[in-house]
């Protein structure tokens, strides 16, 4: 990797810090600097203007940089700011992109939070399109504000970790090169180099929490304790390290206990201490990109799990449901559940020989192969058998009968109960039949098999796979 120092005339800390951060990022990505596209989150304010000015004067990367300005339309000066940012980029001779977004201003919603959400979503979508790294100009004073806001919310170690210098978010690498630099050093750079910038009058509006801290609280704190910002930045870093250790332990338990996408084993889970139960559920939710439930919600659910008075406790939060059923805990997300809406599925899909089908009604791709040595990344099921073997996939209702082999039939309602198909999935369940004999049910929470001697269930890359064969090879990896 190229590590030649850039021809920067400035000797201040900011350019040196940025250069080292670019080098470190390239090493993390195992790439060369000139192979990386860089996007600067550019509001046009002091901080992002200083970042844009510094990176534009690094010849090794300047031609790979794009300033991206997000136009919220919340201020009457928004159009003027848009034009200023475009002109600023042209003056620096670097690329510019302006993106317009709409911010929800509904009742009982934080405009500040919604604007931030829309801004970062737009920036990450742009970075995804360009396969770029996102640069953000936040500094240690911003970190101090973030930690204090998290304290106000009663956050634990994860929240108090605040902002990370380098992290992956939704698949996008984003870096904050100046997170350990003071705002004063940025203002000095702005003045020394006469960098033009815009002033957002809303920053003076102390009705917003962050502005209240910035304008009313922090000046007094930092006057009394000048080193407070650096001390809090160190605290955030230590909290991040502690949180990483906790998450690693929780992830290890989830892996060791063969937790699939939708459920985990209740008995093994209850053997954990109460604190680890809570942390494991938080980690599990985070893996599904689900907002973690509040402490009181989580405590109520865990208490219900230990109680015999409620056999099927449920916890609804963030558009998902945690449930207990048949000695397992299920995480029921609407995104998973919607894939298996079979109310309009009024036909039978027959699979014979080696075939590949896309079934829009399910939102999945079904593939069938006659080999046990296969790649399961995109399979719903595969099998070993004869050319005349036939598989049928059909929607079922609880009152009909299905052939279970040896000339016997059984009502679907009873089969659902015997095979522990979750009750909330039964109206949207597909039956898999092998030569007219039911061998499995496919539903939103996974696959419930009928005959373990002929069916093997395994997971690969977060996709459930059903492997059907006449003789299961027990030495195959599961």
C-alpha positions as CSV (number, residue, x, y, z in Angstrom):
1,X,0.0,0.0,0.0
2,X,1.2,3.5,-0.9
3,X,2.2,5.4,2.3
4,X,4.1,8.3,0.8
5,X,3.4,11.5,2.8
6,X,1.2,14.0,0.9
7,X,2.5,17.4,-0.1
8,X,0.6,19.4,2.5
9,X,2.1,22.8,3.3
10,X,0.3,23.0,6.6
11,X,1.9,21.7,9.8
12,X,-1.2,21.9,12.0
13,X,-2.6,18.8,13.7
14,X,-5.7,18.6,11.5
15,X,-4.1,17.8,8.2
16,X,-1.7,15.3,9.8
17,X,-4.5,13.6,11.7
18,X,-6.7,13.4,8.5
19,X,-3.8,12.0,6.5
20,X,-3.0,9.3,9.1
21,X,-6.7,8.4,9.3
22,X,-6.9,8.0,5.5
23,X,-3.8,5.7,5.6
24,X,-5.3,3.6,8.4
25,X,-8.6,3.3,6.6
26,X,-6.9,2.1,3.4
27,X,-5.1,-0.5,5.5
28,X,-8.3,-1.6,7.1
29,X,-9.9,-2.0,3.7
30,X,-6.7,-3.7,2.4
31,X,-6.6,-1.2,-0.4
32,X,-4.5,1.6,-1.9
33,X,-5.4,5.2,-1.4
34,X,-5.9,5.9,-5.1
35,X,-8.4,3.0,-5.3
36,X,-10.8,4.5,-2.7
37,X,-13.6,6.9,-3.3
38,X,-14.1,9.4,-0.5
39,X,-17.4,11.2,0.3
40,X,-17.4,14.2,2.7
41,X,-20.7,14.8,4.6
42,X,-20.8,18.5,3.7
43,X,-23.2,20.8,5.4
44,X,-21.2,23.9,4.5
45,X,-20.7,24.8,8.2
46,X,-17.3,25.4,9.8
47,X,-16.5,21.8,10.6
48,X,-17.3,20.2,7.3
49,X,-15.8,23.2,5.4
50,X,-12.5,22.7,7.2
51,X,-12.5,19.0,6.4
52,X,-13.3,19.7,2.8
53,X,-10.5,22.3,2.6
54,X,-7.9,20.0,4.1
55,X,-8.7,16.9,2.0
56,X,-8.8,19.0,-1.2
57,X,-5.2,19.9,-0.5
58,X,-4.0,16.3,-0.3
59,X,-3.1,15.6,-4.0
60,X,-3.0,11.8,-3.4
61,X,-6.8,11.7,-2.8
62,X,-8.3,15.0,-4.0
63,X,-9.5,13.7,-7.3
64,X,-11.3,10.9,-5.5
65,X,-13.3,13.2,-3.2
66,X,-16.9,14.2,-3.6
67,X,-18.6,16.7,-1.3
68,X,-22.2,15.6,-0.7
69,X,-24.7,18.2,0.6
70,X,-28.1,17.1,1.8
71,X,-30.8,19.7,1.2
72,X,-33.5,19.4,3.9
73,X,-35.6,22.4,2.9
74,X,-36.2,23.1,6.6
75,X,-34.7,26.6,6.5
76,X,-35.5,29.5,4.2
77,X,-31.8,29.8,3.4
78,X,-31.6,26.2,2.2
79,X,-31.4,27.1,-1.5
80,X,-28.7,29.6,-0.8
81,X,-26.7,27.1,1.2
82,X,-27.1,24.6,-1.7
83,X,-25.6,27.1,-4.1
84,X,-22.8,28.1,-1.7
85,X,-21.8,24.4,-1.2
86,X,-21.7,23.9,-5.0
87,X,-19.6,27.0,-5.5
88,X,-17.3,26.1,-2.6
89,X,-16.6,22.7,-4.2
90,X,-15.9,24.3,-7.6
91,X,-13.5,26.7,-5.9
92,X,-11.6,23.8,-4.4
93,X,-11.8,21.9,-7.8
94,X,-13.3,18.8,-6.3
95,X,-16.5,16.9,-7.1
96,X,-19.9,18.0,-5.7
97,X,-23.3,16.3,-5.3
98,X,-26.4,17.9,-3.9
99,X,-29.3,15.6,-2.6
100,X,-32.7,16.9,-1.7
101,X,-34.7,15.0,0.9
102,X,-38.1,15.5,2.7
103,X,-38.2,15.4,6.5
104,X,-41.3,14.3,8.3
105,X,-42.5,17.1,10.6
106,X,-45.5,15.2,12.1
107,X,-46.7,15.7,15.6
108,X,-44.8,14.2,18.6
109,X,-41.8,13.7,16.4
110,X,-38.4,15.3,16.7
111,X,-37.6,17.3,13.6
112,X,-34.0,17.3,14.7
113,X,-33.8,13.5,14.9
114,X,-35.8,13.0,11.6
115,X,-33.5,15.4,9.7
116,X,-30.5,13.6,11.0
117,X,-32.0,10.2,10.0
118,X,-32.8,11.4,6.5
119,X,-29.4,13.0,6.1
120,X,-27.4,9.9,7.0
121,X,-29.7,7.7,5.0
122,X,-29.1,9.8,1.9
123,X,-25.3,9.9,2.5
124,X,-25.1,6.1,2.9
125,X,-27.2,5.4,-0.1
126,X,-24.9,7.7,-2.2
127,X,-21.8,5.9,-0.7
128,X,-23.3,2.5,-1.6
129,X,-23.9,3.6,-5.2
130,X,-20.3,4.9,-5.5
131,X,-18.7,2.2,-3.3
132,X,-17.3,5.1,-1.2
133,X,-16.0,5.7,2.3
134,X,-18.0,8.4,4.2
135,X,-16.0,11.1,6.0
136,X,-17.7,13.0,8.9
137,X,-16.3,16.2,10.5
138,X,-17.4,15.6,14.0
139,X,-14.9,16.4,16.8
140,X,-14.4,15.8,20.5
141,X,-16.8,18.6,21.5
142,X,-19.5,16.8,19.5
143,X,-18.5,13.6,21.3
144,X,-19.0,15.3,24.6
145,X,-22.5,16.5,23.6
146,X,-23.4,13.0,22.5
147,X,-22.3,11.3,25.7
148,X,-24.3,13.8,27.8
149,X,-27.4,13.2,25.7
150,X,-27.0,9.5,26.2
151,X,-26.6,10.0,29.9
152,X,-29.9,12.0,29.8
153,X,-31.6,9.0,28.2
154,X,-30.2,6.5,30.8
155,X,-28.0,4.7,28.3
156,X,-25.7,1.8,29.1
157,X,-22.2,1.1,27.8
158,X,-23.3,0.8,24.2
159,X,-25.0,4.2,24.3
160,X,-22.1,5.8,26.2
161,X,-19.7,4.5,23.5
162,X,-21.2,7.4,21.6
163,X,-19.6,7.9,18.1
164,X,-16.9,5.7,16.8
165,X,-13.9,7.0,14.9
166,X,-14.2,4.1,12.3
167,X,-17.2,1.8,11.9
168,X,-19.3,0.0,9.4
169,X,-22.9,1.1,9.3
170,X,-25.4,-0.6,6.9
171,X,-22.4,-1.9,4.9
172,X,-20.8,1.6,4.6
173,X,-17.4,2.4,6.1
174,X,-17.7,5.8,7.8
175,X,-14.8,7.6,9.6
176,X,-14.6,10.6,11.9
177,X,-10.9,11.6,11.6
178,X,-11.2,14.5,14.0
179,X,-13.1,12.8,16.8
180,X,-10.1,13.5,19.2
181,X,-9.6,17.1,17.9
182,X,-11.1,20.1,19.6
183,X,-13.5,22.5,18.0
184,X,-11.1,25.3,18.8
185,X,-8.4,23.8,16.6
186,X,-11.0,23.7,13.7
187,X,-11.9,27.3,14.3
188,X,-8.2,28.2,14.2
189,X,-7.8,26.4,10.9
190,X,-10.8,28.2,9.5
191,X,-9.4,31.6,10.5
192,X,-5.8,30.9,9.5
193,X,-6.9,29.8,6.0
194,X,-9.9,32.1,5.6
195,X,-12.2,29.2,4.7
196,X,-15.6,30.4,3.7
197,X,-18.6,28.8,5.4
198,X,-22.2,29.2,6.3
199,X,-23.9,29.9,9.6
200,X,-27.1,28.0,10.4
201,X,-29.3,30.2,12.6
202,X,-31.1,27.2,14.0
203,X,-27.9,26.3,15.9
204,X,-28.8,29.1,18.2
205,X,-32.2,27.7,19.0
206,X,-31.8,26.1,22.4
207,X,-35.2,24.4,22.2
208,X,-33.3,21.6,20.5
209,X,-31.5,19.4,23.1
210,X,-28.1,19.4,21.4
211,X,-28.1,23.2,21.0
212,X,-29.2,23.6,24.6
213,X,-26.1,21.7,25.7
214,X,-23.8,23.5,23.2
215,X,-25.1,27.0,24.0
216,X,-26.1,26.9,27.7
217,X,-24.4,24.0,29.5
218,X,-21.0,23.1,27.9
219,X,-19.5,26.6,28.1
220,X,-19.8,26.5,31.9
221,X,-18.6,22.9,32.2
222,X,-15.6,23.4,30.0
223,X,-14.7,26.7,31.8
224,X,-14.7,24.9,35.1
225,X,-13.1,21.7,33.8
226,X,-11.1,22.6,30.6
227,X,-10.1,18.9,30.0
228,X,-13.6,17.6,30.3
229,X,-14.1,17.0,26.5
230,X,-10.9,14.8,26.3
231,X,-11.8,13.0,29.5
232,X,-15.3,12.2,28.2
233,X,-13.9,11.1,24.9
234,X,-11.7,8.6,26.8
235,X,-14.7,7.4,28.7
236,X,-16.6,6.8,25.5
237,X,-13.7,4.8,24.1
238,X,-13.5,2.6,27.3
239,X,-17.3,2.1,27.2
240,X,-16.9,1.0,23.5
241,X,-14.3,-1.5,24.5
242,X,-16.5,-2.9,27.3
243,X,-19.5,-3.1,25.0
244,X,-17.4,-5.0,22.4
245,X,-16.4,-7.6,25.0
246,X,-20.1,-8.0,26.1
247,X,-21.2,-8.4,22.5
248,X,-18.5,-10.9,21.7
249,X,-19.6,-13.1,24.6
250,X,-23.3,-12.9,23.6
251,X,-22.5,-13.7,20.0
252,X,-20.4,-16.7,21.1
253,X,-23.4,-18.0,23.1
254,X,-25.7,-17.6,20.1
255,X,-23.3,-19.4,17.8
256,X,-22.6,-22.3,20.3
257,X,-26.4,-22.9,20.8
258,X,-27.1,-23.0,17.1
259,X,-29.5,-20.1,17.2
260,X,-31.2,-19.7,13.8
261,X,-32.6,-16.5,12.3
262,X,-35.9,-16.7,14.1
263,X,-35.7,-18.6,17.4
264,X,-33.4,-19.7,20.2
265,X,-33.6,-22.6,22.7
266,X,-35.5,-21.6,25.9
267,X,-33.9,-24.1,28.3
268,X,-30.4,-23.2,27.4
269,X,-31.3,-19.5,27.5
270,X,-32.8,-19.7,31.0
271,X,-29.6,-21.4,32.2
272,X,-27.8,-18.0,31.7
273,X,-27.7,-15.5,34.5
274,X,-30.5,-12.8,34.3
275,X,-27.9,-10.1,33.3
276,X,-26.6,-12.3,30.4
277,X,-30.2,-13.2,29.4
278,X,-30.9,-9.5,28.9
279,X,-27.6,-8.8,27.0
280,X,-28.1,-11.9,24.8
281,X,-31.6,-10.7,23.8
282,X,-30.2,-7.2,23.1
283,X,-27.5,-8.7,20.9
284,X,-29.9,-10.9,19.1
285,X,-32.2,-8.0,18.3
286,X,-29.2,-6.0,17.0
287,X,-28.2,-8.8,14.7
288,X,-31.7,-8.4,13.1
289,X,-31.2,-4.6,13.0
290,X,-34.2,-4.2,15.4
291,X,-34.2,-1.4,17.9
292,X,-33.5,-2.9,21.3
293,X,-36.4,-2.9,23.8
294,X,-36.4,-0.6,26.8
295,X,-35.0,-2.0,30.0
296,X,-38.5,-2.1,31.7
297,X,-39.9,-4.0,28.6
298,X,-37.1,-6.5,28.7
299,X,-37.4,-7.1,32.4
300,X,-41.1,-7.7,32.1
301,X,-40.6,-10.3,29.3
302,X,-37.8,-12.1,31.2
303,X,-39.9,-12.2,34.3
304,X,-42.8,-13.7,32.3
305,X,-40.4,-16.4,30.9
306,X,-39.6,-17.6,34.4
307,X,-43.3,-17.6,35.4
308,X,-45.7,-20.5,35.0
309,X,-48.7,-18.1,35.0
310,X,-48.1,-17.0,31.5
311,X,-47.4,-19.9,29.1
312,X,-47.1,-17.7,26.0
313,X,-45.7,-14.3,27.0
314,X,-45.2,-11.8,24.2
315,X,-43.3,-8.5,24.0
316,X,-44.2,-6.1,21.2
317,X,-41.7,-3.4,20.4
318,X,-40.2,-1.6,17.3
319,X,-42.6,-3.4,15.0
320,X,-41.6,-6.9,16.1
321,X,-42.7,-9.4,18.6
322,X,-40.7,-11.6,21.0
323,X,-42.7,-14.8,21.8
324,X,-42.3,-18.0,23.8
325,X,-43.6,-21.2,22.2
326,X,-42.7,-24.9,22.4
327,X,-39.6,-24.4,24.5
328,X,-38.2,-21.8,22.2
329,X,-38.1,-18.0,22.0
330,X,-39.1,-16.5,18.7
331,X,-38.3,-13.1,17.2
332,X,-41.2,-12.4,14.8
333,X,-40.4,-9.6,12.4
334,X,-42.8,-8.3,9.8
335,X,-40.1,-8.4,7.2
336,X,-39.7,-12.1,7.6
337,X,-43.4,-12.8,8.1
338,X,-44.5,-11.0,4.9
339,X,-42.5,-13.3,2.7
340,X,-44.8,-16.2,3.6
341,X,-48.2,-14.5,3.0
342,X,-50.0,-17.3,1.2
343,X,-53.6,-16.1,1.4
344,X,-53.6,-15.7,-2.4
345,X,-51.6,-18.9,-3.1
346,X,-54.2,-21.1,-4.8
347,X,-52.0,-23.5,-6.7
348,X,-49.6,-26.4,-6.2
349,X,-46.0,-26.0,-7.4
350,X,-44.5,-29.3,-8.6
351,X,-40.7,-29.8,-8.7
352,X,-39.3,-32.7,-10.5
353,X,-35.8,-33.6,-11.7
354,X,-33.3,-30.8,-11.5
355,X,-35.2,-27.5,-11.5
356,X,-35.0,-23.9,-10.5
357,X,-38.0,-21.7,-9.9
358,X,-38.6,-18.1,-8.8
359,X,-41.9,-17.9,-6.9
360,X,-43.0,-14.3,-6.5
361,X,-45.9,-15.3,-4.2
362,X,-43.4,-16.3,-1.6
363,X,-40.7,-13.7,-2.2
364,X,-38.1,-16.5,-2.5
365,X,-36.2,-18.6,-5.0
366,X,-36.8,-22.4,-4.8
367,X,-34.1,-24.6,-6.2
368,X,-34.0,-28.4,-6.4
369,X,-30.9,-30.4,-7.2
370,X,-30.0,-34.1,-7.1
371,X,-26.7,-33.8,-5.3
372,X,-25.7,-33.8,-1.7
373,X,-22.5,-31.9,-2.6
374,X,-24.0,-28.5,-3.4
375,X,-23.8,-24.8,-2.5
376,X,-26.7,-24.0,-0.1
377,X,-26.4,-20.3,-0.3
378,X,-29.6,-19.8,-2.3
379,X,-31.3,-23.2,-1.8
380,X,-34.7,-23.7,-0.3
381,X,-34.2,-27.5,-0.5
382,X,-32.2,-30.1,-2.4
383,X,-32.6,-33.9,-2.5
384,X,-31.0,-37.2,-3.5
385,X,-33.4,-39.6,-5.3
386,X,-34.6,-40.9,-8.6
387,X,-35.7,-39.0,-11.7
388,X,-39.4,-39.9,-11.1
389,X,-39.4,-38.5,-7.5
390,X,-41.8,-35.6,-7.3
391,X,-42.0,-32.8,-4.8
392,X,-45.1,-30.6,-4.4
393,X,-45.4,-27.4,-2.5
394,X,-48.9,-26.2,-1.6
395,X,-50.7,-23.9,0.7
396,X,-52.7,-25.8,3.4
397,X,-55.6,-25.1,5.8
398,X,-56.0,-26.6,9.2
399,X,-59.0,-28.7,8.4
400,X,-57.7,-30.7,5.4
401,X,-56.0,-34.1,5.6
402,X,-52.5,-34.9,4.4
403,X,-50.9,-38.3,3.6
404,X,-48.3,-39.1,6.2
405,X,-47.3,-42.4,4.7
406,X,-48.3,-46.1,4.8
407,X,-51.7,-45.2,3.6
408,X,-52.5,-43.0,6.6
409,X,-53.8,-39.5,6.6
410,X,-54.0,-36.9,9.4
411,X,-55.7,-33.5,9.8
412,X,-53.4,-30.6,9.2
413,X,-54.5,-29.0,12.5
414,X,-53.2,-32.0,14.4
415,X,-50.0,-32.1,12.4
416,X,-49.3,-28.4,13.2
417,X,-49.6,-29.1,16.9
418,X,-47.5,-32.3,16.8
419,X,-44.7,-30.6,14.7
420,X,-44.9,-27.4,16.8
421,X,-45.7,-25.0,13.9
422,X,-46.0,-21.7,15.7
423,X,-49.7,-20.7,16.0
424,X,-49.2,-17.3,14.5
425,X,-47.8,-18.8,11.3
426,X,-50.4,-21.5,10.7
427,X,-52.6,-19.4,8.4
428,X,-49.6,-18.8,6.1
429,X,-47.9,-22.2,6.0
430,X,-46.8,-24.2,2.9
431,X,-46.6,-28.0,2.9
432,X,-43.8,-29.8,1.1
433,X,-44.8,-33.3,-0.1
434,X,-42.5,-36.0,-1.5
435,X,-44.4,-38.4,-3.8
436,X,-47.7,-37.2,-2.2
437,X,-46.4,-37.7,1.4
438,X,-46.0,-34.6,3.5
439,X,-42.5,-34.3,4.8
440,X,-42.3,-30.7,6.0
441,X,-44.0,-27.4,6.6
442,X,-42.4,-24.2,5.5
443,X,-43.4,-21.0,7.4
444,X,-42.2,-17.6,8.4
445,X,-40.3,-18.9,11.4
446,X,-38.5,-21.7,9.5
447,X,-39.1,-25.3,8.6
448,X,-40.9,-28.0,10.7
449,X,-40.0,-31.4,9.5
450,X,-42.1,-34.6,9.6
451,X,-39.5,-37.4,9.3
452,X,-36.1,-36.7,10.6
453,X,-34.7,-39.9,9.0
454,X,-35.3,-38.4,5.5
455,X,-35.0,-34.7,6.1
456,X,-32.1,-32.6,7.3
457,X,-32.5,-28.9,8.2
458,X,-29.5,-26.6,8.1
459,X,-28.7,-22.9,7.9
460,X,-26.3,-21.2,5.6
461,X,-25.7,-17.4,5.3
462,X,-28.9,-16.7,7.2
463,X,-31.1,-18.8,4.8
464,X,-32.9,-21.9,6.0
465,X,-32.3,-24.9,3.8
466,X,-34.2,-28.2,3.7
467,X,-32.1,-31.1,2.5
468,X,-34.2,-34.1,1.5
469,X,-32.4,-37.4,0.9
470,X,-33.0,-41.2,1.1
471,X,-30.0,-41.6,3.5
472,X,-28.7,-38.7,5.5
473,X,-24.9,-38.6,5.7
474,X,-24.3,-37.8,9.3
475,X,-20.8,-36.8,8.7
476,X,-21.9,-33.9,6.6
477,X,-21.4,-30.4,8.2
478,X,-24.6,-28.9,9.6
